[in-house]
Amino acid sequence: MARPRDSTKPAQIIEAAFAVFGQRGYEATRISHIAERAGISSGTIYTYFKDKEDLFRATAEEGWRRFLQDIEEIAGLRLSAQKRLFRAFDVGLAALKTYLPLLRGMLYESSQMNILQGNLDKLCTYFVGLAEELIGAREKPADAEARRIRIRLTVHGVLFTAALLEPSKVDDLVVTLKRMFRRFVKEA
C-alpha cells in the first residue's frame, strides 16, 4: 500500500537537501544523508522524489526561486538604480556563497545545466535593466548591446570562477568582487 502524502514533507526534505548538498556536494551526497538530516526514512524521500537527481533538481529550482524573488523585491524598491544595483549585487554574492554547492552541481552534472541556463537568463535580464536605467539614454544602441553582452559574460564569469575555486577562497573572491563592482558602478 502506498504511503500517504504529507504536504509539508517536500519542503522539509528540500531544506535538509540544501544543508546536505551544501556540506557534501552533489556527488558525495546520498539520499540516506538527507533523510537523516530531515529526521525521516530514506523511503519517505522516495515517496516525494524519484531519485537523488530529482531531489537535487527540486532543491536547485527552489534555491533559484528564492534568489530571484529577492531580486524582484529589490527591483520594486523606491531607490535609485545605483542603490538597487548595489543591493542586488550584494544579495547575489550572498546567495552565491550560500548556494555554491548547488551551483557546482548544476555546472558539473550535465542533466542539471538547463536549470542554470534559464535562471541565468532571468538574472542577466534584471541586471541589464538596471544598467540601462542607470546609464540608459547616454549610449548609442550599439553600446547598449555591447553592455548587455558584457553583463552576461561577467555574470557567467563570476559564477564559473566561484564554482572552480576552493571553498576557502570564495570569501576572498566576494570581497574583491564587491570592491571592484562598487568602483565600476560609481565610475559609470
N, CA, C and O of each residue as an XYZ file, in Angstrom:
752
protein
N       0.853     -1.187      0.000
C       0.000      0.000      0.000
C       0.894      1.245      0.000
O       1.893      1.302      0.716
N       0.526      2.222     -0.799
C       1.313      3.458     -0.907
C       1.207      4.276      0.366
O       0.166      4.316      1.022
N       2.274      4.902      0.685
C       2.357      5.765      1.847
C       1.532      7.035      1.618
O       1.596      7.611      0.532
N       0.756      7.487      2.615
C       0.006      8.738      2.429
C       0.975      9.922      2.345
O       2.020      9.935      2.995
N       0.612     10.896      1.546
C       1.470     12.065      1.343
C       1.143     13.157      2.352
O      -0.020     13.436      2.643
N       2.192     13.760      2.870
C       2.087     14.879      3.803
C       2.539     16.122      3.030
O       3.660     16.154      2.521
N       1.697     17.125      2.939
C       2.010     18.302      2.115
C       3.208     19.108      2.622
O       3.760     19.918      1.877
N       3.612     18.900      3.863
C       4.766     19.639      4.395
C       6.090     18.908      4.170
O       7.158     19.505      4.308
N       6.026     17.645      3.832
C       7.256     16.840      3.707
C       8.196     17.316      2.605
O       9.400     17.407      2.848
N       7.703     17.624      1.402
C       8.651     18.054      0.369
C       9.503     19.254      0.803
O      10.708     19.284      0.553
N       8.880     20.232      1.446
C       9.644     21.404      1.913
C      10.657     20.997      2.978
O      11.784     21.493      2.978
N      10.274     20.106      3.877
C      11.191     19.616      4.911
C      12.377     18.887      4.271
O      13.523     19.060      4.687
N      12.088     18.088      3.275
C      13.148     17.330      2.589
C      14.077     18.286      1.838
O      15.297     18.129      1.880
N      13.506     19.261      1.161
C      14.327     20.225      0.408
C      15.212     21.034      1.348
O      16.371     21.290      1.023
N      14.701     21.438      2.491
C      15.540     22.172      3.460
C      16.720     21.312      3.902
O      17.846     21.799      3.997
N      16.464     20.050      4.169
C      17.557     19.145      4.547
C      18.521     18.971      3.373
O      19.735     18.903      3.570
N      17.986     18.899      2.159
C      18.832     18.737      0.972
C      19.732     19.956      0.770
O      20.894     19.803      0.393
N      19.216     21.167      1.016
C      20.061     22.363      0.940
C      21.288     22.187      1.829
O      22.420     22.416      1.402
N      21.047     21.782      3.057
C      22.143     21.647      4.010
C      23.129     20.555      3.585
O      24.341     20.769      3.601
N      22.613     19.406      3.212
C      23.486     18.278      2.909
C      24.231     18.484      1.585
O      25.439     18.262      1.515
N      23.520     18.905      0.543
C      24.222     19.194     -0.714
C      25.254     20.294     -0.473
O      26.335     20.278     -1.062
N      24.917     21.243      0.390
C      25.836     22.334      0.712
C      27.089     21.866      1.429
O      28.174     22.396      1.188
N      26.958     20.893      2.296
C      28.108     20.381      3.034
C      28.921     19.390      2.220
O      30.151     19.407      2.272
N      28.251     18.528      1.472
C      28.923     17.407      0.822
C      29.097     17.566     -0.686
O      29.973     16.938     -1.280
N      28.262     18.404     -1.307
C      28.250     18.471     -2.764
C      27.365     17.382     -3.329
O      26.910     16.499     -2.601
N      27.122     17.445     -4.619
C      26.190     16.507     -5.266
C      26.696     15.069     -5.222
O      25.989     14.166     -4.774
N      27.902     14.869     -5.682
C      28.419     13.502     -5.819
C      28.498     12.755     -4.488
O      28.136     11.580     -4.425
N      28.956     13.403     -3.438
C      29.160     12.725     -2.157
C      27.871     12.569     -1.348
O      27.853     11.863     -0.340
N      26.811     13.216     -1.781
C      25.543     13.144     -1.039
C      24.796     11.869     -1.394
O      24.697     11.477     -2.557
N      24.278     11.241     -0.354
C      23.408     10.069     -0.519
C      22.021     10.445      0.014
O      21.890     11.303      0.887
N      21.031      9.815     -0.504
C      19.659     10.042     -0.024
C      19.589      9.784      1.483
O      18.863     10.478      2.195
N      20.331      8.798      1.970
C      20.316      8.492      3.408
C      20.846      9.660      4.241
O      20.393      9.870      5.366
N      21.802     10.422      3.699
C      22.312     11.597      4.415
C      21.208     12.648      4.565
O      21.048     13.256      5.624
N      20.458     12.846      3.493
C      19.383     13.844      3.526
C      18.264     13.379      4.455
O      17.708     14.171      5.217
N      17.941     12.095      4.385
C      16.898     11.548      5.260
C      17.276     11.722      6.725
O      16.447     12.115      7.547
N      18.526     11.429      7.044
C      18.985     11.577      8.425
C      18.852     13.034      8.876
O      18.375     13.305      9.978
N      19.270     13.961      8.030
C      19.187     15.394      8.356
C      17.734     15.825      8.553
O      17.442     16.646      9.423
N      16.820     15.271      7.744
C      15.407     15.637      7.832
C      14.681     14.892      8.951
O      13.547     15.226      9.294
N      15.338     13.890      9.513
C      14.705     13.111     10.582
C      13.618     12.177     10.071
O      12.625     11.935     10.757
N      13.811     11.653      8.865
C      12.838     10.756      8.252
C      13.586      9.566      7.652
O      14.816      9.532      7.660
N      12.847      8.604      7.140
C      13.493      7.452      6.497
C      13.800      7.775      5.036
O      13.181      8.659      4.445
N      14.743      7.066      4.472
C      15.064      7.240      3.055
C      13.854      6.945      2.185
O      13.635      7.607      1.170
N      13.072      5.956      2.580
C      11.874      5.603      1.820
C      10.894      6.756      1.712
O      10.209      6.909      0.700
N      10.830      7.566      2.758
C       9.932      8.724      2.722
C      10.349      9.692      1.624
O       9.501     10.274      0.949
N      11.641      9.861      1.448
C      12.115     10.752      0.378
C      11.653     10.234     -0.971
O      11.234     11.015     -1.826
N      11.727      8.928     -1.171
C      11.319      8.345     -2.448
C       9.803      8.423     -2.673
O       9.335      8.218     -3.793
N       9.047      8.714     -1.635
C       7.614      8.955     -1.792
C       7.379     10.273     -2.541
O       6.383     10.431     -3.247
N       8.309     11.209     -2.376
C       8.137     12.553     -2.946
C       9.077     12.854     -4.116
O       8.775     13.705     -4.953
N      10.201     12.164     -4.175
C      11.198     12.414     -5.218
C      11.635     11.082     -5.807
O      11.860     10.110     -5.087
N      11.749     11.056     -7.129
C      12.072      9.817     -7.849
C      13.443      9.271     -7.459
O      13.602      8.070     -7.239
N      14.443     10.173     -7.375
C      15.806      9.765     -7.079
C      16.607     10.999     -6.646
O      16.054     12.090     -6.506
N      17.893     10.815     -6.441
C      18.739     11.928     -5.990
C      18.739     13.063     -7.008
O      18.701     14.234     -6.632
N      18.781     12.729     -8.271
C      18.783     13.769     -9.311
C      17.497     14.593     -9.263
O      17.536     15.816     -9.396
N      16.374     13.935     -9.074
C      15.087     14.637     -8.977
C      15.071     15.548     -7.758
O      14.596     16.681     -7.838
N      15.585     15.069     -6.634
C      15.653     15.887     -5.421
C      16.619     17.054     -5.604
O      16.334     18.169     -5.167
N      17.743     16.810     -6.235
C      18.693     17.896     -6.485
C      18.045     18.965     -7.356
O      18.174     20.159     -7.085
N      17.350     18.530     -8.402
C      16.678     19.472     -9.303
C      15.667     20.320     -8.515
O      15.629     21.541     -8.670
N      14.869     19.689     -7.693
C      13.870     20.420     -6.903
C      14.554     21.394     -5.944
O      14.075     22.510     -5.744
N      15.650     20.979     -5.362
C      16.385     21.832     -4.426
C      16.994     23.026     -5.156
O      16.901     24.160     -4.686
N      17.615     22.769     -6.298
C      18.214     23.860     -7.079
C      17.143     24.829     -7.568
O      17.336     26.043     -7.508
N      16.025     24.310     -8.047
C      14.950     25.186     -8.512
C      14.388     26.024     -7.369
O      14.045     27.189     -7.567
N      14.292     25.448     -6.190
C      13.826     26.215     -5.029
C      14.832     27.294     -4.664
O      14.441     28.412     -4.328
N      16.113     26.980     -4.723
C      17.142     27.992     -4.457
C      17.050     29.148     -5.438
O      17.117     30.309     -5.035
N      16.897     28.844     -6.727
C      16.751     29.904     -7.732
C      15.476     30.697     -7.498
O      15.474     31.921     -7.622
N      14.381     30.001     -7.158
C      13.115     30.698     -6.911
C      13.274     31.716     -5.791
O      12.821     32.855     -5.907
N      13.913     31.304     -4.716
C      14.130     32.208     -3.576
C      15.015     33.387     -3.974
O      14.722     34.538     -3.649
N      16.093     33.085     -4.674
C      17.031     34.128     -5.070
C      16.372     35.141     -6.010
O      16.477     36.349     -5.802
N      15.694     34.641     -7.043
C      15.059     35.558     -7.994
C      13.916     36.344     -7.340
O      13.646     37.476     -7.739
N      13.256     35.772     -6.360
C      12.234     36.503     -5.608
C      12.881     37.668     -4.854
O      12.339     38.773     -4.834
N      14.037     37.420     -4.237
C      14.760     38.504     -3.547
C      15.148     39.610     -4.527
O      15.032     40.793     -4.210
N      15.607     39.224     -5.711
C      15.999     40.204     -6.724
C      14.777     41.006     -7.187
O      14.868     42.221     -7.360
N      13.647     40.344     -7.387
C      12.426     41.044     -7.798
C      11.973     42.038     -6.734
O      11.488     43.121     -7.061
N      12.128     41.674     -5.464
C      11.769     42.604     -4.384
C      12.647     43.845     -4.431
O      12.163     44.958     -4.224
N      13.922     43.664     -4.701
C      14.839     44.804     -4.813
C      14.433     45.684     -5.997
O      14.484     46.911     -5.913
N      14.033     45.053     -7.091
C      13.627     45.811     -8.284
C      12.446     46.721     -7.977
O      12.318     47.793     -8.570
N      11.590     46.307     -7.066
C      10.408     47.092     -6.734
C      10.631     48.188     -5.699
O       9.715     48.957     -5.406
N      11.820     48.267     -5.151
C      12.097     49.282     -4.133
C      12.159     50.677     -4.759
O      12.529     50.830     -5.923
N      11.806     51.654     -3.997
C      11.876     53.049     -4.452
C      13.230     53.629     -4.087
O      13.352     54.524     -3.251
N      14.239     53.084     -4.748
C      15.609     53.546     -4.574
C      16.166     53.891     -5.943
O      15.600     53.507     -6.966
N      17.262     54.608     -5.960
C      17.909     54.907     -7.238
C      18.375     53.599     -7.873
O      18.556     52.588     -7.194
N      18.560     53.643     -9.178
C      19.044     52.454     -9.889
C      20.388     52.006     -9.322
O      20.643     50.809     -9.195
N      21.247     52.968     -8.980
C      22.561     52.626     -8.442
C      22.427     51.880     -7.111
O      23.113     50.882     -6.892
N      21.554     52.354     -6.228
C      21.378     51.682     -4.931
C      20.755     50.297     -5.107
O      21.142     49.349     -4.423
N      19.796     50.179     -6.019
C      19.212     48.855     -6.274
C      20.240     47.914     -6.880
O      20.261     46.724     -6.566
N      21.089     48.444     -7.743
C      22.150     47.635     -8.344
C      23.118     47.139     -7.275
O      23.483     45.963     -7.263
N      23.537     48.034     -6.373
C      24.423     47.622     -5.272
C      23.755     46.561     -4.402
O      24.369     45.553     -4.052
N      22.495     46.800     -4.058
C      21.793     45.861     -3.189
C      21.631     44.503     -3.882
O      21.842     43.462     -3.261
N      21.260     44.513     -5.151
C      21.096     43.252     -5.886
C      22.419     42.509     -5.990
O      22.458     41.283     -5.877
N      23.492     43.239     -6.202
C      24.807     42.603     -6.296
C      25.180     41.972     -4.950
O      25.690     40.853     -4.910
N      24.928     42.682     -3.860
C      25.215     42.129     -2.533
C      24.388     40.872     -2.257
O      24.900     39.882     -1.735
N      23.112     40.927     -2.614
C      22.245     39.754     -2.436
C      22.756     38.607     -3.307
O      22.765     37.452     -2.880
N      23.178     38.928     -4.519
C      23.704     37.910     -5.421
C      24.952     37.243     -4.878
O      25.099     36.024     -4.970
N      25.854     38.039     -4.310
C      27.089     37.455     -3.761
C      26.803     36.625     -2.511
O      27.430     35.587     -2.298
N      25.855     37.080     -1.682
C      25.483     36.286     -0.506
C      24.861     34.956     -0.950
O      25.149     33.906     -0.376
N      24.011     35.012     -1.970
C      23.393     33.787     -2.488
C      24.446     32.872     -3.101
O      24.369     31.650     -2.974
N      25.420     33.467     -3.759
C      26.493     32.667     -4.351
C      27.191     31.839     -3.275
O      27.438     30.647     -3.460
N      27.502     32.473     -2.163
C      28.154     31.740     -1.068
C      27.229     30.657     -0.513
O      27.667     29.537     -0.248
N      25.959     30.992     -0.338
C      25.003     30.047      0.245
C      24.764     28.850     -0.663
O      24.736     27.706     -0.208
N      24.593     29.122     -1.940
C      24.184     28.089     -2.876
C      25.317     27.557     -3.752
O      25.055     26.878     -4.745
N      26.547     27.848     -3.408
C      27.677     27.421     -4.234
C      27.685     25.910     -4.507
O      27.927     25.518     -5.649
N      27.435     25.055     -3.527
C      27.419     23.621     -3.845
C      26.326     23.251     -4.856
O      26.520     22.360     -5.683
N      25.188     23.932     -4.788
C      24.141     23.670     -5.769
C      24.571     24.160     -7.145
O      24.311     23.506     -8.156
N      25.225     25.308     -7.176
C      25.745     25.833     -8.441
C      26.719     24.826     -9.049
O      26.646     24.519    -10.239
N      27.612     24.327     -8.236
C      28.576     23.338     -8.736
C      27.864     22.111     -9.283
O      28.248     21.575    -10.323
N      26.834     21.671     -8.588
C      26.065     20.522     -9.073
C      25.403     20.807    -10.406
O      25.346     19.934    -11.273
N      24.893     22.042    -10.580
C      24.263     22.402    -11.856
C      25.293     22.484    -12.977
O      24.991     22.165    -14.128
N      26.501     22.908    -12.643
C      27.546     23.036    -13.653
C      28.169     21.699    -14.016
O      28.452     21.439    -15.185
N      28.379     20.863    -13.033
C      29.115     19.626    -13.252
C      28.233     18.445    -13.651
O      28.735     17.449    -14.174
N      26.944     18.542    -13.414
C      26.012     17.487    -13.800
C      25.276     17.950    -15.044
O      24.418     18.829    -14.968
N      25.604     17.367    -16.185
C      25.041     17.841    -17.448
C      23.515     17.817    -17.451
O      22.890     18.642    -18.117
N      22.917     16.901    -16.728
C      21.455     16.827    -16.695
C      20.840     17.992    -15.928
O      19.629     18.199    -15.998
N      21.646     18.753    -15.203
C      21.136     19.866    -14.393
C      21.410     21.233    -15.021
O      20.932     22.246    -14.510
N      22.157     21.281    -16.097
C      22.560     22.564    -16.676
C      21.387     23.416    -17.152
O      21.463     24.644    -17.133
N      20.296     22.763    -17.579
C      19.167     23.558    -18.058
C      18.530     24.381    -16.940
O      17.948     25.430    -17.214
N      18.625     23.938    -15.704
C      18.137     24.742    -14.566
C      18.934     26.027    -14.508
O      18.373     27.108    -14.331
N      20.220     25.911    -14.655
C      21.118     27.048    -14.575
C      20.864     28.037    -15.706
O      20.763     29.239    -15.461
N      20.759     27.553    -16.928
C      20.657     28.442    -18.086
C      19.421     29.332    -18.023
O      19.531     30.548    -18.180
N      18.267     28.756    -17.801
C      17.038     29.552    -17.770
C      17.055     30.609    -16.681
O      16.602     31.734    -16.891
N      17.571     30.249    -15.534
C      17.610     31.198    -14.421
C      18.691     32.251    -14.611
O      18.519     33.391    -14.181
N      19.790     31.894    -15.240
C      20.813     32.899    -15.549
C      20.275     33.931    -16.524
O      20.595     35.115    -16.420
N      19.461     33.487    -17.468
C      18.845     34.430    -18.403
C      18.002     35.457    -17.652
O      18.071     36.651    -17.944
N      17.208     34.997    -16.685
C      16.384     35.919    -15.886
C      17.260     36.891    -15.100
O      16.974     38.088    -15.047
N      18.311     36.381    -14.500
C      19.203     37.212    -13.700
C      19.896     38.265    -14.570
O      19.946     39.439    -14.204
N      20.420     37.854    -15.698
C      21.105     38.803    -16.594
C      20.138     39.866    -17.099
O      20.510     41.034    -17.206
N      18.907     39.481    -17.411
C      17.908     40.446    -17.864
C      17.671     41.501    -16.795
O      17.540     42.684    -17.109
N      17.615     41.087    -15.545
C      17.424     42.041    -14.452
C      18.596     43.021    -14.371
O      18.385     44.231    -14.304
N      19.823     42.508    -14.378
C      20.994     43.389    -14.278
C      21.119     44.300    -15.494
O      21.538     45.450    -15.362
N      20.763     43.806    -16.666
C      20.779     44.648    -17.867
C      19.773     45.783    -17.704
O      20.073     46.931    -18.034
N      18.591     45.471    -17.202
C      17.571     46.503    -16.987
C      18.046     47.590    -16.046
O      17.840     48.775    -16.309
N      18.679     47.199    -14.957
C      19.195     48.200    -14.015
C      20.312     49.024    -14.637
O      20.373     50.238    -14.448
N      21.186     48.372    -15.369
C      22.285     49.094    -16.017
C      21.745     50.074    -17.046
O      22.247     51.192    -17.162
N      20.731     49.667    -17.789
C      20.147     50.573    -18.778
C      19.474     51.757    -18.098
O      19.527     52.879    -18.601
N      18.845     51.510    -16.964
C      18.229     52.599    -16.209
C      19.302     53.555    -15.693
O      19.106     54.770    -15.684
N      20.419     53.008    -15.269
C      21.499     53.808    -14.717
C      22.240     54.592    -15.804
O      22.554     55.769    -15.624
N      22.516     53.935    -16.926
C      23.334     54.544    -17.975
C      22.462     55.015    -19.139
O      22.653     56.098    -19.691
N      21.509     54.172    -19.485
C      20.490     54.359    -20.480
C      20.693     55.300    -21.633
O      21.400     54.980    -22.589
N      20.083     56.455    -21.552
C      19.979     57.379    -22.680
C      21.323     57.941    -23.119
O      21.412     58.542    -24.190
N      22.357     57.765    -22.330
C      23.659     58.336    -22.692
C      24.384     57.533    -23.755
O      25.406     57.979    -24.275
N      23.870     56.357    -24.087
C      24.606     55.483    -25.008
C      23.874     55.294    -26.326
O      22.658     55.462    -26.413
N      24.630     54.948    -27.330
C      24.092     54.572    -28.633
C      23.578     53.137    -28.528
O      24.016     52.393    -27.650
N      22.655     52.734    -29.409
C      22.140     51.353    -29.359
C      23.243     50.292    -29.418
O      23.155     49.271    -28.735
N      24.270     50.522    -30.220
C      25.368     49.541    -30.310
C      26.086     49.415    -28.972
O      26.509     48.322    -28.594
N      26.227     50.532    -28.253
C      26.852     50.495    -26.937
C      25.985     49.710    -25.952
O      26.503     48.975    -25.111
N      24.672     49.867    -26.059
C      23.755     49.142    -25.176
C      23.874     47.632    -25.410
O      23.876     46.856    -24.454
N      23.970     47.218    -26.661
C      24.127     45.787    -26.961
C      25.447     45.267    -26.413
O      25.501     44.170    -25.857
N      26.500     46.037    -26.564
C      27.805     45.639    -26.021
C      27.716     45.514    -24.497
O      28.300     44.600    -23.913
N      26.994     46.423    -23.859
C      26.839     46.368    -22.395
C      26.094     45.097    -21.991
O      26.474     44.443    -21.020
N      25.036     44.738    -22.725
C      24.290     43.509    -22.411
C      25.207     42.289    -22.499
O      25.147     41.391    -21.659
N      26.041     42.270    -23.509
C      26.977     41.149    -23.669
C      27.987     41.141    -22.526
O      28.288     40.078    -21.984
N      28.511     42.298    -22.153
C      29.477     42.374    -21.039
C      28.849     41.909    -19.726
O      29.486     41.203    -18.943
N      27.602     42.304    -19.488
C      26.924     41.882    -18.252
C      26.761     40.372    -18.242
O      27.046     39.726    -17.234
N      26.309     39.806    -19.341
C      26.128     38.354    -19.410
C      27.459     37.633    -19.193
O      27.523     36.663    -18.438
N      28.509     38.095    -19.844
C      29.823     37.477    -19.670
C      30.326     37.622    -18.240
O      30.940     36.704    -17.697
N      30.067     38.766    -17.636
C      30.509     38.990    -16.262
C      29.783     38.067    -15.290
O      30.414     37.439    -14.440
N      28.455     37.983    -15.413
C      27.679     37.106    -14.523
C      28.149     35.664    -14.679
O      28.396     34.977    -13.688
N      28.269     35.209    -15.911
C      28.729     33.833    -16.143
C      30.153     33.640    -15.607
O      30.462     32.617    -14.997
N      31.003     34.626    -15.840
C      32.383     34.531    -15.372
C      32.483     34.438    -13.862
O      33.260     33.642    -13.334
N      31.700     35.248    -13.166
C      31.710     35.206    -11.693
C      31.260     33.832    -11.214
O      31.891     33.241    -10.338
N      30.177     33.323    -11.783
C      29.665     32.021    -11.346
C      30.645     30.894    -11.619
O      30.879     30.052    -10.752
N      31.213     30.869    -12.798
C      32.158     29.806    -13.126
C      33.441     29.932    -12.310
O      34.005     28.925    -11.880
N      33.897     31.146    -12.096
C      35.099     31.346    -11.276
C      34.862     30.837     -9.862
O      35.690     30.114     -9.309
N      33.730     31.218     -9.280
C      33.414     30.771     -7.916
C      33.281     29.258     -7.857
O      33.745     28.626     -6.907
N      32.653     28.679     -8.863
C      32.446     27.232     -8.870
C      33.756     26.464     -8.941
O      33.848     25.342     -8.444
N      34.761     27.059     -9.551
C      36.045     26.373     -9.698
C      37.003     26.610     -8.532
O      38.015     25.920     -8.404
N      36.683     27.578     -7.690
C      37.569     27.898     -6.563
C      37.468     26.869     -5.447
O      36.456     26.188     -5.285
N      38.541     26.780     -4.692
C      38.480     26.018     -3.447
C      37.532     26.772     -2.522
O      37.551     28.003     -2.502
N      36.704     26.063     -1.754
C      35.743     26.737     -0.882
C      36.372     27.790      0.043
O      35.737     28.799      0.349
N      37.600     27.565      0.482
C      38.247     28.514      1.397
C      38.575     29.851      0.726
O      38.847     30.834      1.415
N      38.551     29.899     -0.597
C      38.912     31.126     -1.314
C      37.702     31.930     -1.796
O      37.863     33.012     -2.361
N      36.506     31.414     -1.578
C      35.302     32.097     -2.065
C      35.091     33.425     -1.346
O      34.699     34.405     -1.979
N      35.342     33.481     -0.043
C      35.172     34.749      0.688
C      36.075     35.839      0.126
O      35.649     36.985     -0.016
N      37.310     35.494     -0.193
C      38.227     36.480     -0.786
C      37.707     36.963     -2.136
O      37.800     38.151     -2.447
N      37.167     36.061     -2.933
C      36.593     36.444     -4.224
C      35.440     37.421     -4.022
O      35.345     38.424     -4.731
N      34.572     37.140     -3.070
C      33.415     38.001     -2.808
C      33.863     39.402     -2.404
O      33.312     40.386     -2.898
N      34.846     39.510     -1.521
C      35.359     40.813     -1.095
C      35.931     41.576     -2.293
O      35.657     42.764     -2.463
N      36.708     40.908     -3.104
C      37.306     41.537     -4.289
C      36.227     41.989     -5.266
O      36.291     43.102     -5.787
N      35.247     41.145     -5.516
C      34.179     41.493     -6.449
C      33.372     42.693     -5.961
O      33.029     43.575     -6.749
N      33.071     42.729     -4.673
C      32.317     43.875     -4.127
C      33.088     45.172     -4.333
O      32.522     46.177     -4.764
N      34.357     45.145     -4.031
C      35.185     46.350     -4.170
C      35.232     46.799     -5.633
O      35.050     47.980     -5.928
N      35.473     45.869     -6.531
C      35.573     46.200     -7.955
C      34.231     46.688     -8.507
O      34.187     47.646     -9.279
N      33.151     46.036     -8.114
C      31.827     46.396     -8.624
C      31.428     47.795     -8.174
O      30.931     48.590     -8.972
N      31.643     48.094     -6.909
C      31.277     49.430     -6.404
C      32.076     50.510     -7.128
O      31.531     51.557     -7.478
N      33.336     50.266     -7.348
C      34.174     51.247     -8.049
C      33.692     51.406     -9.503
O      33.594     52.520    -10.017
N      33.400     50.298    -10.139
C      32.941     50.332    -11.536
C      31.634     51.094    -11.673
O      31.502     51.943    -12.556
N      30.657     50.801    -10.805
C      29.344     51.447    -10.909
C      29.455     52.942    -10.607
O      28.800     53.755    -11.258
N      30.254     53.296     -9.653
C      30.412     54.728     -9.321
C      31.064     55.494    -10.465
O      30.807     56.685    -10.640
N      31.903     54.820    -11.243
C      32.559     55.475    -12.389
C      31.661     55.522    -13.619
O      31.913     56.298    -14.541
N      30.611     54.693    -13.641
C      29.747     54.602    -14.839
C      28.937     55.852    -15.090
O      28.176     55.910    -16.056
